[in-house]
Amino acid sequence: MQTDLGRLENTFKQMASDGFDVNGPLKWGFFFFDSDKSKLIKVFDELKDHGYQQEDLNQLEDDEWRLFVSKVDILTPEKLHKRNIAFNELAEHCDVALYDGWDVEKL
């Protein structure tokens, strides 16, 4: 996933105007994709001791697997940018095809 700090700063401004408390804890979700389920399990094994929960590990219509993990956290645009870089590196380390980004929910 390409990550851009300026875009994240704008996204956080929009989130704040949409009623998100961007200075408080939110539920952050992150998505990884690969055709090999065992590689995605390896990704979660790397994350579970850092407070991440596995929300879903499912096979999609095109025989690709999707891992969705989440964590309640307080992130700034800078921290999310660093997390995106780290997750790109984790995907590469685990030989996973794609880290495909994040979503966020209010608590």
C-alpha positions as CSV (number, residue, x, y, z in Angstrom):
1,M,0.0,0.0,0.0
2,Q,1.3,3.4,-0.8
3,T,1.2,5.7,2.2
4,D,1.2,9.5,2.1
5,L,1.4,11.6,5.3
6,G,-0.2,14.7,3.7
7,R,-3.2,12.6,2.6
8,L,-3.5,11.1,6.1
9,E,-3.4,14.6,7.7
10,N,-6.3,15.6,5.4
11,T,-8.2,12.4,6.3
12,F,-7.8,13.1,10.0
13,K,-9.2,16.6,9.5
14,Q,-12.2,15.1,7.6
15,M,-12.7,12.5,10.3
16,A,-12.8,15.2,13.0
17,S,-15.4,17.1,11.0
18,D,-17.4,13.9,10.7
19,G,-17.6,13.5,14.5
20,F,-14.6,11.2,15.2
21,D,-12.6,12.0,18.3
22,V,-9.2,11.8,16.6
23,N,-7.5,12.6,19.9
24,G,-9.1,9.6,21.7
25,P,-9.1,5.8,21.2
26,L,-10.7,4.5,18.1
27,K,-11.0,1.0,16.6
28,W,-8.4,0.7,13.8
29,G,-8.7,-2.1,11.3
30,F,-6.0,-3.3,8.9
31,F,-6.2,-5.6,5.9
32,F,-3.8,-8.2,4.4
33,F,-4.3,-10.3,1.3
34,D,-2.7,-13.5,-0.1
35,S,-3.6,-16.7,-1.9
36,D,-1.9,-18.7,0.8
37,K,-3.9,-18.7,4.1
38,S,-0.8,-19.9,6.1
39,K,1.1,-16.7,5.2
40,L,-1.7,-14.6,6.7
41,I,-1.7,-16.7,9.8
42,K,2.0,-15.9,10.1
43,V,1.2,-12.2,9.9
44,F,-1.4,-12.5,12.7
45,D,1.1,-14.5,14.8
46,E,3.4,-11.5,14.5
47,L,0.7,-9.1,15.6
48,K,-1.3,-10.9,18.3
49,D,1.2,-10.1,21.1
50,H,0.9,-6.4,20.3
51,G,-2.8,-6.1,21.2
52,Y,-4.3,-6.9,17.7
53,Q,-7.4,-9.0,17.4
54,Q,-8.2,-11.2,14.4
55,E,-11.6,-10.0,13.2
56,D,-11.8,-12.1,10.1
57,L,-9.8,-14.6,8.0
58,N,-11.9,-15.5,5.0
59,Q,-11.5,-16.7,1.5
60,L,-12.8,-14.4,-1.2
61,E,-14.5,-15.4,-4.5
62,D,-11.2,-15.3,-6.4
63,D,-9.5,-17.9,-4.2
64,E,-7.6,-15.1,-2.4
65,W,-7.6,-14.9,1.4
66,R,-8.2,-11.7,3.5
67,L,-7.0,-11.2,7.0
68,F,-8.6,-8.4,8.9
69,V,-7.1,-7.4,12.2
70,S,-8.0,-4.6,14.6
71,K,-6.7,-2.7,17.6
72,V,-8.2,0.0,19.8
73,D,-5.6,2.7,19.8
74,I,-4.9,6.4,19.7
75,L,-3.2,7.3,16.5
76,T,-2.0,10.6,14.9
77,P,-1.5,10.9,11.2
78,E,2.2,10.5,11.8
79,K,1.7,7.3,13.9
80,L,-0.7,5.8,11.3
81,H,1.8,6.7,8.5
82,K,4.6,4.8,10.4
83,R,2.2,1.9,11.0
84,N,1.4,1.7,7.3
85,I,5.1,1.6,6.5
86,A,5.7,-1.1,9.2
87,F,2.7,-3.2,7.8
88,N,4.1,-2.9,4.3
89,E,7.4,-4.2,5.7
90,L,5.6,-7.0,7.7
91,A,3.8,-8.1,4.5
92,E,7.1,-8.3,2.7
93,H,8.7,-10.1,5.6
94,C,5.9,-12.7,5.7
95,D,5.9,-12.9,1.8
96,V,2.2,-11.7,1.8
97,A,1.0,-10.4,-1.5
98,L,-0.6,-7.2,-0.2
99,Y,-1.1,-5.0,2.9
100,D,-4.1,-3.1,1.6
101,G,-4.7,-0.4,4.2
102,W,-6.9,0.5,7.1
103,D,-10.3,1.6,8.3
104,V,-11.5,3.1,11.5
105,E,-14.6,2.9,13.7
106,K,-15.9,4.9,16.6
107,L,-16.0,3.1,19.9
